[in-house]
Amino acid sequence: MKHSVRTSLAVKAPFELPLALQGHGWIWLAPHRFEEASATWMVPLRIGERAVLATVRQQRAAKATASGSLSIRIDADRRVSSGDVATVRQHIAHMLRLKDDLGPFWELCKGKPRLDWAHQRGGGRLLRSPGMFEDLLKILFTTNCTWAATTSMTQKLVDAIGMQAPGGMRAFPTAHECDREASFFRDVVRAGYRADACVQLAQAFARGALRDEQFADTALPTPEFRKRLLALRGFGPYAAGQALRLCSRFDDLALDSWCRAQMATILERTTAPDDTWFVRRYEGFGHYAGLAMWCELTASWHCQ
């Protein structure tokens, strides 16, 4: 028998759920499902030893400038406790970065070509996972491959060992569940050369050598934070840069080949500008430089 509970989370304007979900590619990877027509987000979440399904929609405020809310329906295979509800609310708030104060960033974007949209609509809330293990493993799945390969690896992992939630969707597996032989990642997930790095990452989180708290240390300077990421097997400058964005470290531009090529397209050039050009272009945004660059590079995704 399925049990359902409804709860809500307050969101302060400007906030658009589709915009927050589609800021980068995570929403299109398992275990997420997003129905664009109804702006409905469904994600299975691990709550202890079981998986529940969270269905999230935005409730519009009466006035455009007023705060609104997110309605969350939690479907489970047995009674949902108040503690379970609190955990789901915490996960959703973390994933959507509802506690991040982007007001200063939006003010910096105000009136600027290709960035004013972020000021008007509240751009810059890049979707992340409930925990760092999922984010880091997905980043490994993006290295040196096509997006189709990333999608396939993620889906194969979730299909193989993700715990099933009501309705049939499967949650992303925990580090303990991913603590397997490299052959699993090579033969089942089809992760190729990444298999050993996947195993080491899973083991580090499963055995406590890595913890979410280590990636939430706001006192650690970004250069030291980057070193911590680069020490992980399989994490070069590209992967570290992606992880920095998901940890709200926007003072690092996190430049990669896609960023350079996208800027060349925007500028209608045959070659991309060099890295010093990027530094000069965004230096006025201070520790939001990387977020400003990302929002400019992805403006066409949100502005038709």
C-alpha positions as CSV (number, residue, x, y, z in Angstrom):
1,M,0.0,0.0,0.0
2,K,1.3,3.4,-1.0
3,H,1.4,6.2,1.6
4,S,1.5,9.9,0.6
5,V,2.3,13.0,2.5
6,R,2.2,16.6,1.3
7,T,4.5,19.4,2.5
8,S,5.9,22.7,1.2
9,L,8.9,24.9,1.0
10,A,8.9,28.7,0.9
11,V,10.8,30.3,-2.0
12,K,11.6,33.9,-2.3
13,A,11.1,35.7,-5.6
14,P,12.6,35.7,-8.1
15,F,12.4,32.0,-8.4
16,E,11.3,29.7,-11.3
17,L,11.5,26.0,-10.7
18,P,12.2,25.1,-14.4
19,L,15.0,27.7,-14.5
20,A,16.6,26.2,-11.3
21,L,16.4,22.7,-12.7
22,Q,17.6,23.4,-16.2
23,G,20.6,25.6,-15.3
24,H,22.9,22.7,-16.4
25,G,22.5,19.0,-17.4
26,W,21.9,17.2,-14.1
27,I,18.1,17.3,-14.5
28,W,18.4,15.1,-17.6
29,L,20.3,12.4,-15.8
30,A,18.9,9.5,-13.8
31,P,17.2,9.5,-11.3
32,H,15.5,12.8,-12.2
33,R,12.4,13.1,-14.3
34,F,11.1,16.5,-15.4
35,E,7.8,17.0,-17.3
36,E,8.2,20.3,-19.0
37,A,4.5,20.8,-20.0
38,S,3.4,20.7,-16.3
39,A,6.7,21.9,-14.8
40,T,6.7,18.9,-12.6
41,W,9.9,17.4,-11.1
42,M,10.0,13.9,-9.8
43,V,13.1,12.5,-8.0
44,P,13.4,9.3,-5.9
45,L,15.4,10.0,-2.7
46,R,17.0,7.7,-0.3
47,I,15.7,8.0,3.3
48,G,17.7,5.6,5.4
49,E,17.1,2.1,4.1
50,R,14.3,2.9,1.7
51,A,13.5,5.1,-1.3
52,V,10.7,7.6,-1.5
53,L,9.4,9.5,-4.5
54,A,9.3,13.3,-4.2
55,T,7.1,15.2,-6.7
56,V,7.7,18.9,-6.8
57,R,5.7,21.7,-8.3
58,Q,5.8,25.5,-7.8
59,Q,2.9,27.3,-6.3
60,R,2.8,30.9,-7.7
61,A,2.4,33.8,-5.3
62,A,-0.4,36.3,-5.9
63,K,2.1,39.0,-6.8
64,A,5.2,38.5,-8.9
65,T,7.4,40.2,-6.3
66,A,6.1,38.1,-3.4
67,S,7.4,34.9,-2.0
68,G,5.9,31.7,-3.3
69,S,6.3,28.0,-2.3
70,L,7.1,24.6,-3.7
71,S,4.5,21.9,-3.1
72,I,6.1,18.5,-2.4
73,R,4.2,15.2,-2.4
74,I,6.1,12.3,-0.8
75,D,5.1,8.8,-1.9
76,A,6.4,5.9,0.2
77,D,5.7,2.2,0.7
78,R,4.9,2.7,4.4
79,R,4.0,5.5,6.8
80,V,6.1,8.7,6.4
81,S,7.3,10.1,9.7
82,S,7.8,13.7,10.5
83,G,11.5,13.0,10.4
84,D,11.2,11.6,6.9
85,V,9.4,14.7,5.8
86,A,12.1,16.9,7.3
87,T,14.8,14.9,5.5
88,V,13.0,15.2,2.1
89,R,12.6,19.0,2.7
90,Q,16.2,19.3,3.6
91,H,17.3,17.4,0.4
92,I,15.1,19.5,-1.9
93,A,16.3,22.7,-0.4
94,H,19.9,21.6,-0.7
95,M,19.5,20.4,-4.3
96,L,17.8,23.7,-5.4
97,R,20.2,25.8,-3.3
98,L,17.3,27.7,-1.6
99,K,19.6,28.9,1.2
100,D,22.1,30.5,-1.2
101,D,21.8,34.3,-1.1
102,L,22.2,35.3,-4.8
103,G,20.8,38.8,-4.3
104,P,24.2,40.5,-4.6
105,F,24.9,38.5,-7.8
106,W,21.6,39.5,-9.4
107,E,22.3,43.1,-8.7
108,L,25.7,42.8,-10.5
109,C,23.8,41.3,-13.5
110,K,21.2,44.1,-13.6
111,G,21.1,45.9,-17.0
112,K,24.0,43.9,-18.4
113,P,23.5,42.4,-21.9
114,R,23.1,38.6,-21.8
115,L,23.0,38.7,-17.9
116,D,20.0,40.9,-17.1
117,W,17.8,37.8,-17.5
118,A,19.5,36.4,-14.4
119,H,18.6,39.5,-12.4
120,Q,15.0,39.5,-13.6
121,R,14.3,35.8,-13.2
122,G,16.6,34.7,-10.4
123,G,19.1,32.7,-12.6
124,G,22.1,30.9,-11.2
125,R,20.7,28.2,-8.9
126,L,22.4,25.2,-10.5
127,L,20.8,21.9,-9.5
128,R,23.0,19.6,-7.4
129,S,22.5,16.2,-5.8
130,P,21.5,15.4,-2.2
131,G,25.1,14.5,-1.4
132,M,28.6,15.0,-2.9
133,F,29.1,11.4,-3.7
134,E,26.4,11.5,-6.4
135,D,27.7,14.8,-7.8
136,L,31.3,13.6,-8.0
137,L,30.5,10.3,-9.5
138,K,28.3,11.9,-12.2
139,I,31.2,14.3,-12.9
140,L,33.5,11.3,-13.5
141,F,30.8,10.1,-15.9
142,T,31.2,13.4,-17.9
143,T,34.9,13.2,-18.4
144,N,36.3,12.7,-21.9
145,C,33.0,11.5,-23.5
146,T,29.8,12.6,-25.1
147,W,26.7,13.6,-23.2
148,A,25.0,10.5,-24.6
149,A,27.6,8.4,-22.9
150,T,27.2,10.2,-19.6
151,T,23.5,9.7,-19.8
152,S,24.0,6.0,-20.5
153,M,26.5,5.3,-17.7
154,T,24.3,7.1,-15.2
155,Q,21.2,5.2,-16.3
156,K,22.9,1.9,-16.2
157,L,24.2,2.4,-12.7
158,V,20.7,3.5,-11.4
159,D,19.0,0.6,-13.2
160,A,21.5,-2.0,-11.9
161,I,21.6,-1.1,-8.2
162,G,19.3,1.8,-7.5
163,M,16.7,1.1,-4.8
164,Q,13.1,1.2,-6.2
165,A,10.7,3.9,-5.0
166,P,6.9,3.7,-5.3
167,G,5.9,4.1,-9.0
168,G,9.0,2.2,-10.2
169,M,11.6,4.9,-10.4
170,R,14.9,4.1,-8.8
171,A,17.0,6.3,-6.5
172,F,20.7,7.0,-7.1
173,P,22.7,4.3,-5.2
174,T,24.6,5.1,-2.1
175,A,28.4,5.0,-1.8
176,H,28.0,1.7,0.2
177,E,26.0,0.2,-2.7
178,C,28.6,1.4,-5.2
179,D,31.5,-0.1,-3.2
180,R,32.1,-2.9,-5.7
181,E,34.7,-4.4,-7.9
182,A,36.0,-2.4,-10.9
183,S,34.5,-5.0,-13.2
184,F,31.0,-3.9,-12.2
185,F,31.7,-0.4,-13.4
186,R,33.4,-1.7,-16.6
187,D,31.0,-4.4,-17.6
188,V,27.6,-3.2,-16.2
189,V,27.9,0.6,-16.1
190,R,30.2,0.7,-19.1
191,A,32.4,3.3,-17.4
192,G,35.5,2.3,-19.3
193,Y,38.8,3.7,-18.0
194,R,36.9,5.5,-15.2
195,A,36.1,2.2,-13.4
196,D,39.0,2.3,-11.0
197,A,38.3,6.0,-10.1
198,C,34.6,5.1,-9.5
199,V,35.6,2.4,-7.1
200,Q,38.1,4.6,-5.2
201,L,35.5,7.3,-4.9
202,A,32.8,4.9,-3.6
203,Q,35.2,3.3,-1.1
204,A,36.3,6.7,0.2
205,F,32.8,7.8,0.9
206,A,31.6,4.4,2.1
207,R,34.4,4.1,4.6
208,G,34.4,7.7,5.8
209,A,37.6,9.0,4.3
210,L,35.4,11.5,2.4
211,R,32.4,13.1,3.9
212,D,29.9,15.7,2.7
213,E,31.1,18.1,5.4
214,Q,34.5,18.3,3.9
215,F,33.0,19.9,0.8
216,A,30.9,22.4,2.7
217,D,33.9,24.0,4.5
218,T,33.4,27.7,3.7
219,A,36.6,28.6,5.6
220,L,38.8,26.7,3.2
221,P,40.2,29.0,0.4
222,T,39.2,28.0,-3.1
223,P,42.8,27.2,-4.2
224,E,43.1,24.7,-1.3
225,F,39.6,23.4,-2.1
226,R,40.7,22.8,-5.7
227,K,43.7,20.8,-4.5
228,R,41.4,18.6,-2.4
229,L,39.4,17.9,-5.6
230,L,42.5,17.4,-7.8
231,A,43.7,14.8,-5.3
232,L,40.8,12.5,-6.2
233,R,41.6,9.9,-8.9
234,G,40.2,10.9,-12.3
235,F,39.8,14.6,-11.3
236,G,41.7,17.0,-13.5
237,P,41.1,20.7,-14.0
238,Y,37.8,20.1,-15.9
239,A,36.3,17.8,-13.2
240,A,37.5,20.0,-10.4
241,G,36.0,23.1,-12.0
242,Q,32.6,21.4,-12.3
243,A,32.7,20.3,-8.7
244,L,33.6,23.8,-7.6
245,R,30.5,25.2,-9.2
246,L,28.3,22.6,-7.4
247,C,29.9,23.6,-4.1
248,S,29.1,27.3,-4.7
249,R,32.7,28.2,-5.4
250,F,32.1,30.7,-8.2
251,D,35.3,32.7,-7.8
252,D,36.9,30.0,-10.0
253,L,35.9,30.4,-13.7
254,A,36.2,26.6,-14.1
255,L,37.0,27.1,-17.8
256,D,36.8,24.0,-20.1
257,S,36.7,23.3,-23.8
258,W,32.9,23.7,-23.9
259,C,33.1,27.2,-22.2
260,R,35.7,28.4,-24.6
261,A,33.8,27.1,-27.7
262,Q,30.5,28.5,-26.5
263,M,32.1,31.9,-26.0
264,A,33.6,31.8,-29.5
265,T,30.1,31.1,-30.8
266,I,28.6,34.0,-28.9
267,L,31.4,36.4,-30.2
268,E,31.0,34.9,-33.7
269,R,34.7,34.1,-33.8
270,T,36.4,31.1,-35.3
271,T,38.7,30.7,-32.3
272,A,38.0,31.3,-28.6
273,P,39.6,34.1,-26.7
274,D,42.4,33.1,-24.3
275,D,42.0,32.6,-20.6
276,T,43.2,36.0,-19.6
277,W,40.4,37.5,-21.7
278,F,37.9,35.6,-19.6
279,V,39.5,36.7,-16.4
280,R,39.3,40.4,-17.5
281,R,35.7,40.0,-18.7
282,Y,34.4,38.8,-15.3
283,E,36.7,40.4,-12.8
284,G,34.1,42.9,-11.8
285,F,31.9,40.1,-10.5
286,G,34.3,39.3,-7.7
287,H,33.6,35.9,-6.2
288,Y,30.6,35.5,-8.5
289,A,32.9,35.6,-11.6
290,G,32.4,31.9,-12.5
291,L,28.6,32.1,-12.1
292,A,28.4,35.3,-14.2
293,M,30.4,33.5,-17.0
294,W,28.1,30.4,-16.8
295,C,24.9,32.5,-16.9
296,E,26.2,34.4,-19.9
297,L,27.3,31.2,-21.7
298,T,23.9,29.6,-21.1
299,A,21.7,32.6,-21.7
300,S,20.4,31.1,-24.9
301,W,19.0,28.1,-23.0
302,H,16.6,30.4,-21.1
303,C,16.0,33.4,-23.3
304,Q,14.2,32.7,-26.6
